[in-house]
Amino acid sequence: MVSYPKNVLVGKGVVPGYSAGCYIHAVNKIYIDDYSFIAPNVGIMSGNHDVADLRLQTPGNPVRIGKYCWIGMNAMILPGVTLGDFTIVGAGAVVTKSFDEGYCVIAGNPAKVIKILSKENCLRYEENIRYIGYIREDKFEEFRKKNLNI
């Protein structure tokens, strides 16, 4: 499920909400950069409920997920988190703070770095047919003008 889908901005090869059971709550912006994978049952939240009135949504801070990241099954990304390129989030992790530098594996509750990745071994690639969310890249400009008013 994706709530506030107009606040979800994605790069090439990313399909947020495609895996079963995902909950993407974008009351504030959520940025997911190129070729990042989101496993089933992942939660990404950029806001929360007002503690005095649970019917109200309170925008937190935007969430930013870098390029070539992998968010493992049942992980939760909380408001204000930034994950740098090539950040791998272990299954079931609760990410409460940012890991801006990327090139790491994080896991646990709260998530912490359990392994540093070698930048030289991390492969950047491009697919032949590229998508921006669910829209083919060659059709995106037309979609943007028609639907996003930018």
C-alpha positions as CSV (number, residue, x, y, z in Angstrom):
1,M,0.0,0.0,0.0
2,V,1.2,3.5,-0.9
3,S,-0.4,6.4,0.9
4,Y,0.1,9.9,-0.5
5,P,1.6,8.5,-3.8
6,K,2.3,12.0,-5.2
7,N,4.8,12.4,-2.4
8,V,6.8,9.3,-3.5
9,L,9.5,10.2,-6.0
10,V,11.5,7.3,-7.5
11,G,14.4,6.8,-9.8
12,K,14.9,4.3,-12.6
13,G,14.2,0.7,-12.0
14,V,12.3,1.3,-8.7
15,V,8.8,0.1,-8.2
16,P,7.6,1.1,-4.7
17,G,4.8,-1.0,-3.3
18,Y,5.3,-3.8,-5.8
19,S,6.4,-6.4,-3.2
20,A,3.5,-7.9,-1.2
21,G,2.7,-6.3,2.1
22,C,4.7,-3.1,1.7
23,Y,3.5,0.0,3.5
24,I,4.8,3.2,2.2
25,H,3.4,6.2,4.1
26,A,4.4,9.4,2.3
27,V,2.7,12.1,4.3
28,N,6.0,13.9,3.7
29,K,8.3,13.2,0.7
30,I,9.9,9.8,0.2
31,Y,12.8,9.7,-2.4
32,I,13.9,6.3,-3.6
33,D,16.8,6.6,-6.1
34,D,17.8,4.4,-9.1
35,Y,17.8,0.6,-8.9
36,S,16.9,0.2,-5.2
37,F,15.1,-3.0,-4.2
38,I,12.3,-3.1,-1.7
39,A,11.5,-6.6,-0.3
40,P,8.0,-7.8,0.9
41,N,6.5,-6.3,4.1
42,V,8.8,-3.3,4.2
43,G,7.5,-0.2,5.9
44,I,8.7,3.3,4.9
45,M,7.2,6.2,6.8
46,S,7.8,9.9,6.5
47,G,5.3,11.0,9.1
48,N,3.1,9.7,12.0
49,H,-0.1,10.2,13.8
50,D,-0.5,13.2,16.1
51,V,-0.2,11.9,19.7
52,A,-3.0,14.2,20.9
53,D,-5.4,13.3,18.1
54,L,-4.8,10.0,16.4
55,R,-7.0,11.0,13.5
56,L,-4.4,13.6,12.4
57,Q,-1.3,13.0,10.4
58,T,1.9,14.8,11.4
59,P,4.5,15.2,8.7
60,G,7.9,14.1,9.9
61,N,11.0,14.7,7.8
62,P,11.5,13.3,4.3
63,V,13.0,9.8,3.8
64,R,15.8,9.5,1.2
65,I,17.0,6.1,-0.1
66,G,20.1,6.2,-2.3
67,K,21.0,4.3,-5.5
68,Y,21.4,0.5,-5.5
69,C,20.0,0.0,-2.0
70,W,18.3,-3.1,-0.8
71,I,15.7,-3.0,1.9
72,G,15.3,-6.5,3.3
73,M,12.0,-8.2,4.2
74,N,10.1,-6.8,7.2
75,A,12.4,-3.8,7.6
76,M,11.1,-0.4,8.8
77,I,12.5,2.9,7.7
78,L,11.3,5.8,10.0
79,P,10.9,9.5,9.2
80,G,13.9,11.6,8.5
81,V,16.2,8.7,7.6
82,T,18.7,9.0,4.7
83,L,20.4,5.9,3.3
84,G,23.4,6.5,1.1
85,D,24.1,4.5,-2.1
86,F,24.6,0.8,-1.7
87,T,23.1,0.5,1.8
88,I,21.7,-2.9,2.5
89,V,19.1,-3.1,5.3
90,G,18.9,-6.5,6.9
91,A,15.5,-8.3,7.2
92,G,13.5,-7.0,10.2
93,A,15.7,-4.0,10.9
94,V,14.3,-0.8,12.3
95,V,16.1,2.1,10.9
96,T,15.8,5.1,13.2
97,K,18.8,7.2,12.1
98,S,20.6,8.0,8.8
99,F,23.5,6.2,7.2
100,D,24.5,8.9,4.7
101,E,27.8,7.4,3.6
102,G,26.2,4.2,2.3
103,Y,28.3,1.3,1.2
104,C,27.3,-0.7,4.2
105,V,25.1,-3.4,5.6
106,I,22.9,-2.4,8.5
107,A,20.7,-4.6,10.7
108,G,19.0,-4.8,14.1
109,N,16.7,-2.7,16.2
110,P,17.8,0.0,16.2
111,A,19.8,-0.6,13.0
112,K,23.6,-0.3,13.2
113,V,26.4,-1.0,10.7
114,I,27.4,-4.6,10.7
115,K,29.6,-4.5,7.6
116,I,31.3,-1.9,5.4
117,L,31.2,-2.6,1.7
118,S,34.1,-2.0,-0.7
119,K,33.2,0.8,-3.1
120,E,35.3,-0.9,-5.8
121,N,33.2,-4.1,-5.6
122,C,29.8,-2.4,-5.8
123,L,28.5,-2.6,-9.3
124,R,26.6,0.3,-10.9
125,Y,24.6,-0.7,-13.9
126,E,21.8,0.5,-16.2
127,E,19.0,-1.6,-17.6
128,N,18.2,-1.4,-21.3
129,I,14.5,-0.5,-20.8
130,R,14.3,1.9,-17.9
131,Y,11.3,2.8,-15.7
132,I,10.7,5.7,-13.4
133,G,8.3,4.1,-11.0
134,Y,5.7,2.3,-13.1
135,I,6.3,4.6,-16.2
136,R,8.8,3.9,-19.0
137,E,11.5,6.5,-19.1
138,D,10.7,7.5,-22.6
139,K,7.0,8.3,-21.6
140,F,7.9,10.0,-18.3
141,E,8.3,13.6,-19.6
142,E,4.8,13.4,-21.1
143,F,3.4,12.0,-17.8
144,R,5.2,14.6,-15.8
145,K,3.7,17.5,-17.7
146,K,0.2,16.1,-17.7
147,N,0.0,14.9,-14.1
148,L,2.6,16.7,-12.0
149,N,2.3,20.2,-13.2
150,I,6.0,20.7,-13.2
